[in-house]
Amino acid sequence: MRIYLDHNATTPLRAEVLGAMTESLAEHYGNPSSGHAEGALALSRVEAARQEVADCIGVPPGWVYFTGGASEANNAVLMGLLAKSDGRGRLVTSCVEHPSVTEPAARLEKAGMEVVRLPVDRDGLLDPEAVFAAADGNTSLVSLIWANNETGVVQPMEEIVEGLKARGKRVHVDATQAIGKYPVDMGTLAVDYLSCSAHKLNGPKGTGCLVAREGAPLSPLIAGGPQERRMRGGTENVAGIVGFGRACSLAAKELTERMASYAALRDRLWLGLQERVGRIRRNGSSSRVLVNTLNVEFVGVPGEVLLQALDIEGVAVSAGAACHSGSISPSHVLTAMGLSPEEARSSLRISVGHGVQEAQIDDAIEIFARLVNRVRRAGVEQ
Ligand SMILES: Cc1ncc(COP(=O)(O)O)c(C=O)c1O
């Protein structure tokens, strides 16, 4: 049986989610915009899911706009800025964002907007005072990742958002990796926008949402219809939305238990790797980090070689972000933390999640030990 340790790339569907989606595909075939009973049934399921998502994040359902995932939500917030500002103003972001923020930010820069990319320290953490200093009077938006997809490092977002709101700034948070693994509550975190994705919390791929606080300006994400309060035209992905809702209600109910069980698996893995594999280093803060994520440098071992050997032996992990696989450029997140390109290339992301068993962790440790030794002995060290 394979050992899937790449839950930050995507997660398997929970059986409850699959059940809800299967029922929805079969039964809720009406178009939610239609005025008959079939349409009303589909619409009622979309709205019930909106409530489940809203409850998970601590917001009124009217703030939730369903999207095709977090990339779309991130693009909507950043590209919406362009529509409003005509290329003027300043965007403050960081050097460790997901490409669905870095690439729209580069487009804004090209259109004339000033873009400030804040550095992180060796632990992968932002300095809140540096964020406040960068967010001067001309700043239209501060857009920051909460929990990093590659390292799992969790930024001190409560402190950052409090300081930014005291200065009257608009804030967008990419919470894609945080939801389901860390408490996310927009009731206490006063951000204007928050992005998330269903497939990172055992929901379906291609569904997510943008949460926009009442009064926060929003441009239509897709023009062309009345759906999502005219913000995203197009017939809704009813089954996907239903699955997202179910995944969120499970996540909300199980958060405490999940945090404890994922942390126990992650810590067992780290202890075992330290005992059985020599010359390894953990990348990023070990205290301000997601409960499920470990980013490890296997000194001198090319990450791509180890990744492929692990895959052949039945263990799935990731080198850098999954969206970058196939690329040999070192992770921009790790190099922003001060790792050399060689150190970054020797690093792997290992992320646990639902369904991972202790015995699989123990097996994975032995496989890592064997393969790292084999690669080192074979002299393919970089
Ligand atoms: C932090 C972060 N933001 C955004 C995304 C994009 O999410 P989606 O796959 O739903 O577009 C990801 C997915 O890898 C992510 O980890």
The ligand as an SDF file (V2000), in Angstrom:
LIG
                    3D

 16 16  0  0  0  0  0  0  0  0999 V2000
   -1.2110   28.6770   -0.0400 C   0  0  0  0  0  0  0  0  0  0  0  0
   -1.9280   28.3000   -1.2910 C   0  0  0  0  0  0  0  0  0  0  0  0
   -2.6290   29.2320   -1.9480 N   0  0  0  0  0  0  0  0  0  0  0  0
   -3.3100   28.9350   -3.0630 C   0  0  0  0  0  0  0  0  0  0  0  0
   -3.3090   27.6700   -3.5930 C   0  0  0  0  0  0  0  0  0  0  0  0
   -4.0960   27.3770   -4.8400 C   0  0  0  0  0  0  0  0  0  0  0  0
   -5.2300   26.6220   -4.5400 O   0  0  0  0  0  0  0  0  0  0  0  0
   -6.1030   25.9240   -5.6890 P   0  0  0  0  0  0  0  0  0  0  0  0
   -5.4210   24.6570   -6.0020 O   0  0  0  0  0  0  0  0  0  0  0  0
   -7.4460   25.7280   -5.0640 O   0  0  0  0  0  0  0  0  0  0  0  0
   -6.1790   26.8860   -6.8200 O   0  0  0  0  0  0  0  0  0  0  0  0
   -2.5840   26.6640   -2.9490 C   0  0  0  0  0  0  0  0  0  0  0  0
   -2.5130   25.3030   -3.5300 C   0  0  0  0  0  0  0  0  0  0  0  0
   -1.4440   24.7240   -3.6680 O   0  0  0  0  0  0  0  0  0  0  0  0
   -1.8890   26.9830   -1.7560 C   0  0  0  0  0  0  0  0  0  0  0  0
   -1.2020   26.0500   -1.0920 O   0  0  0  0  0  0  0  0  0  0  0  0
  1  2  1  0
  2  3  1  0
  2 15  2  0
  3  4  2  0
  4  5  1  0
  5  6  1  0
  5 12  2  0
  6  7  1  0
  7  8  1  0
  8  9  2  0
  8 10  1  0
  8 11  1  0
 12 13  1  0
 12 15  1  0
 13 14  2  0
 15 16  1  0
M  END
$$$$
